Amino acid sequence: MRVVELNVYPVKSTRGQSRTQAEVEPWGLADDRRWMVVDDAGYVVTARVWPALLGVTATPLGRGRLRLEGPHAAPLEVDATGTHDYVPVQIWKNTLDAVRPSAAADSWFGKLLDHDVRLVWLDDPTRRPVNPAYGLPADRVSFADAFPLLLTTTGSLARLNDWVVEEALLRGEEPPAEPLPMRRFRPSVVVDGPDAFAEDTWCRLRIGDVPFRAVKLCDRCVLTTIDPDTRVRGKEPLRTLARHRRWDGKVWFGMNLVPDAPGVLSLGDDVEVTAG
């Protein structure tokens, strides 16, 4: 088994960026989801409701600095390093303080979404703990949904795409012209080699030299049904996952990871399951 993709998402819900190498920090890959858009009440804004966010490219320029590019306005560089304007924000069940760097950044995203929003930066990721039901007291996470990294496998995606075709034929429909891409699932790490859904049973693994705990399967939301290029909503993959991968009232694809040590991941790294 080996790593075939590494991805970071500098601003939550915006376009992912591929990496050939990525530094593993306690709260996730370096540059991954340290920024987030919130509404005027401080609550997280995501592409689940605002698909236009998927058209934004955010490029990290160093700690606390970011370049934003989108289809609606000129590019904007944001620098939060000299800012001490802290605001309370809420991401799901967590409330914490984050830096609000500039009114210009707020306006840039407000124009994109036609809504009153703010861009915030998590200058100190130690503020946000992982769900204690699945993590250790010292585990932390950035603005990712719940855990530092998400792992998916090519074998599981291939099986899912086979199911999508089979289900369409059973309904008397034309199968999709193209298979679902892995980008729909926004993984941090993609692994090639294991059997479909082998990751369901993993407990501990090593990627390159970095040890991880596999703490919880990933329950999937409506964001996976939005084409990342066209931003058009559909029914897949949730419709098919609901027939094949539904339990506890949710559908599942991918495994959430917590790193047990810092390190560096690279494309081609070997993946070893050390406990199942």
LINHU-V526982 format. One record per residue. N is the residue number from 1. RES is the residue in one small letter. PHI is phi in radians with two decimals (999 if undefined). OMEGA is omega as a letter, one per 40 degrees, with the letter a starting at -180 (999 if undefined). Layout:
# LINHU-V526982
<<N | RES | PHI | OMEGA> <N | RES | PHI | OMEGA>>
This chain:
# LINHU-V526982
<<1 | m | 999 | a> <2 | r | -2.60 | i> <3 | v | -1.38 | i> <4 | v | -2.04 | i> <5 | e | -2.57 | i> <6 | l | -2.28 | a> <7 | n | -2.37 | i> <8 | v | -2.21 | a> <9 | y | -2.28 | a> <10 | p | -0.99 | i> <11 | v | -1.96 | a> <12 | k | -0.88 | i> <13 | s | 1.34 | i> <14 | t | -1.65 | a> <15 | r | -1.07 | i> <16 | g | -1.33 | i> <17 | q | -2.22 | i> <18 | s | -1.44 | i> <19 | r | -2.30 | i> <20 | t | -1.57 | i> <21 | q | -2.43 | i> <22 | a | -2.61 | i> <23 | e | -1.36 | i> <24 | v | -1.65 | i> <25 | e | -1.81 | a> <26 | p | -0.99 | a> <27 | w | -1.82 | i> <28 | g | 2.45 | i> <29 | l | -1.22 | i> <30 | a | -0.98 | i> <31 | d | 1.33 | a> <32 | d | -1.60 | i> <33 | r | 0.87 | i> <34 | r | -1.55 | i> <35 | w | -2.09 | a> <36 | m | -2.73 | i> <37 | v | -1.73 | i> <38 | v | -2.25 | i> <39 | d | -1.46 | a> <40 | d | -1.19 | i> <41 | a | -1.66 | i> <42 | g | 1.58 | a> <43 | y | -1.56 | a> <44 | v | -0.97 | i> <45 | v | -1.95 | a> <46 | t | -2.27 | i> <47 | a | -1.23 | i> <48 | r | -0.98 | a> <49 | v | -1.81 | a> <50 | w | -2.12 | a> <51 | p | -1.05 | i> <52 | a | -1.03 | i> <53 | l | -1.04 | a> <54 | l | -1.17 | i> <55 | g | -1.55 | a> <56 | v | -1.65 | i> <57 | t | -1.84 | i> <58 | a | -1.99 | a> <59 | t | -1.99 | i> <60 | p | -1.11 | i> <61 | l | -2.03 | a> <62 | g | 2.08 | a> <63 | r | -0.93 | i> <64 | g | 1.32 | i> <65 | r | -2.24 | a> <66 | l | -2.68 | i> <67 | r | -1.96 | a> <68 | l | -1.92 | i> <69 | e | -2.33 | i> <70 | g | -2.71 | a> <71 | p | -1.40 | a> <72 | h | -1.90 | a> <73 | a | -2.77 | i> <74 | a | -1.14 | i> <75 | p | -1.00 | a> <76 | l | -2.38 | i> <77 | e | -1.76 | a> <78 | v | -2.08 | i> <79 | d | -2.26 | a> <80 | a | -1.75 | a> <81 | t | -1.22 | a> <82 | g | -1.73 | a> <83 | t | -1.72 | i> <84 | h | -2.17 | i> <85 | d | -1.55 | a> <86 | y | -1.58 | i> <87 | v | -2.29 | i> <88 | p | -1.31 | i> <89 | v | -2.26 | i> <90 | q | -2.22 | i> <91 | i | -2.13 | a> <92 | w | 0.96 | a> <93 | k | -1.67 | a> <94 | n | -1.76 | i> <95 | t | -2.04 | a> <96 | l | -2.71 | i> <97 | d | -1.66 | i> <98 | a | -2.46 | a> <99 | v | -1.48 | i> <100 | r | -1.77 | a> <101 | p | -1.31 | a> <102 | s | -2.87 | i> <103 | a | -1.16 | i> <104 | a | -1.13 | i> <105 | a | -1.17 | i> <106 | d | -1.04 | a> <107 | s | -1.14 | a> <108 | w | -1.06 | i> <109 | f | -1.28 | i> <110 | g | -1.08 | i> <111 | k | -1.17 | i> <112 | l | -1.09 | a> <113 | l | -1.72 | a> <114 | d | 0.94 | a> <115 | h | -2.70 | a> <116 | d | -1.41 | a> <117 | v | -2.34 | i> <118 | r | -2.29 | i> <119 | l | -1.75 | a> <120 | v | -2.25 | a> <121 | w | -2.15 | i> <122 | l | -1.54 | a> <123 | d | -1.23 | a> <124 | d | -2.32 | a> <125 | p | -1.20 | i> <126 | t | -1.21 | i> <127 | r | -1.27 | a> <128 | r | -2.00 | i> <129 | p | -1.42 | i> <130 | v | -1.32 | i> <131 | n | -0.87 | a> <132 | p | -1.12 | i> <133 | a | -1.21 | a> <134 | y | -2.19 | a> <135 | g | -2.08 | i> <136 | l | -1.59 | a> <137 | p | -0.98 | a> <138 | a | -1.52 | a> <139 | d | -1.20 | a> <140 | r | -2.30 | a> <141 | v | -2.55 | i> <142 | s | -1.35 | i> <143 | f | -1.64 | i> <144 | a | -1.06 | a> <145 | d | -0.95 | a> <146 | a | -2.60 | a> <147 | f | -2.40 | a> <148 | p | -1.06 | a> <149 | l | -2.38 | i> <150 | l | -2.13 | i> <151 | l | -1.88 | i> <152 | t | -2.27 | a> <153 | t | -2.23 | i> <154 | t | -1.15 | i> <155 | g | -1.12 | i> <156 | s | -1.18 | i> <157 | l | -1.15 | i> <158 | a | -1.07 | i> <159 | r | -1.12 | i> <160 | l | -1.06 | i> <161 | n | -1.14 | i> <162 | d | -1.08 | i> <163 | w | -1.08 | i> <164 | v | -1.03 | i> <165 | v | -1.13 | a> <166 | e | -1.05 | a> <167 | e | -1.14 | i> <168 | a | -1.09 | i> <169 | l | -1.13 | i> <170 | l | -1.12 | i> <171 | r | -1.47 | a> <172 | g | 1.31 | a> <173 | e | -1.80 | i> <174 | e | -1.29 | i> <175 | p | -1.08 | i> <176 | p | -1.04 | a> <177 | a | -1.19 | a> <178 | e | -2.26 | i> <179 | p | -1.19 | i> <180 | l | -1.12 | i> <181 | p | -1.44 | i> <182 | m | -1.11 | a> <183 | r | -1.01 | i> <184 | r | -0.99 | a> <185 | f | -1.76 | i> <186 | r | 0.89 | a> <187 | p | -1.38 | i> <188 | s | -1.44 | a> <189 | v | -2.30 | i> <190 | v | -2.01 | a> <191 | v | -2.01 | i> <192 | d | -1.87 | i> <193 | g | 2.26 | a> <194 | p | -1.29 | i> <195 | d | -1.10 | i> <196 | a | -0.97 | i> <197 | f | 1.10 | i> <198 | a | -1.06 | a> <199 | e | -1.10 | i> <200 | d | -0.98 | a> <201 | t | -1.78 | a> <202 | w | -1.28 | i> <203 | c | -2.05 | i> <204 | r | -2.40 | i> <205 | l | -2.65 | i> <206 | r | -2.21 | i> <207 | i | -1.98 | a> <208 | g | 1.07 | i> <209 | d | -1.83 | a> <210 | v | -1.81 | i> <211 | p | -1.52 | i> <212 | f | -2.35 | i> <213 | r | -1.74 | i> <214 | a | -1.61 | a> <215 | v | -1.73 | a> <216 | k | -2.94 | i> <217 | l | -1.07 | a> <218 | c | -1.70 | i> <219 | d | -1.43 | a> <220 | r | -1.81 | a> <221 | c | -2.07 | a> <222 | v | -1.17 | i> <223 | l | -1.03 | i> <224 | t | -1.16 | a> <225 | t | -1.55 | a> <226 | i | -1.75 | i> <227 | d | -1.11 | a> <228 | p | -1.19 | i> <229 | d | -1.61 | a> <230 | t | -1.62 | a> <231 | r | 1.10 | i> <232 | v | -1.57 | i> <233 | r | -1.49 | i> <234 | g | -2.37 | a> <235 | k | -1.83 | a> <236 | e | -1.68 | e> <237 | p | -1.65 | a> <238 | l | -1.10 | a> <239 | r | -1.07 | a> <240 | t | -1.32 | i> <241 | l | -1.04 | a> <242 | a | -1.14 | i> <243 | r | -1.53 | a> <244 | h | -2.06 | a> <245 | r | -2.38 | a> <246 | r | -2.01 | i> <247 | w | -2.77 | a> <248 | d | 0.96 | i> <249 | g | 1.33 | a> <250 | k | -2.36 | i> <251 | v | -2.02 | a> <252 | w | -2.30 | i> <253 | f | -2.80 | i> <254 | g | 1.74 | a> <255 | m | -2.23 | i> <256 | n | -1.45 | a> <257 | l | -2.12 | i> <258 | v | -2.15 | i> <259 | p | -1.30 | i> <260 | d | -1.67 | i> <261 | a | -2.81 | i> <262 | p | -1.28 | i> <263 | g | 2.93 | a> <264 | v | -2.32 | i> <265 | l | -1.79 | i> <266 | s | -2.37 | i> <267 | l | -0.99 | a> <268 | g | 1.58 | i> <269 | d | -0.99 | i> <270 | d | -1.24 | i> <271 | v | -2.09 | a> <272 | e | -2.14 | i> <273 | v | -1.44 | a> <274 | t | -1.73 | i> <275 | a | -2.75 | a> <276 | g | -2.07 | 999>>
